[in-house]
Amino acid sequence: MIQSEIINKLAMELCIANGDFDHFNNNRIHIQMALTIGIDHYAKNSEEIKALNYKGEVIGNFKDVTEASNKLGITRQNIQAVLRGRCHTAGGCMFYKVKDVKLIKRIA
């Protein structure tokens, strides 16, 4: 079996386990990312968050959503909505997880 066949098989098994085939392509992408980067790096539970102003300048580094919420006075739910892509900003700030940016840079 070649790597793409293995990735497809793993993605299919994950869909079967979840009982949902709507996310097959997302499963493939995540498995491919884990293999490309290394599963150890991909599995880390790093929640470090950066906040940016409207100009794109970093205005804060936080260890997690709770710390960002407490220091900036923005609700956790609003920050999480930005991190999940449901909103562009919260409290006038943009947020992203450092782990996600590192993943994108290493793949590209």
HELIX and SHEET records of a PDB file:
HELIX    1   1 GLN A    3  ASN A   18  1                                  16    
HELIX    2   2 PHE A   24  ILE A   37  1                                  14    
HELIX    3   3 ILE A   39  ALA A   43  1                                   5    
HELIX    4   4 VAL A   65  LEU A   72  1                                   8    
HELIX    5   5 ARG A   76  LEU A   83  1                                   8    
HELIX    6   6 VAL A   98  ILE A  107  1                                  10    
SHEET    1   A 3 VAL A  58  PHE A  62  0                                        
SHEET    2   A 3 ILE A  49  LEU A  52 -1                                        
SHEET    3   A 3 MET A  94  LYS A  97 -1                                        
END                                                                             
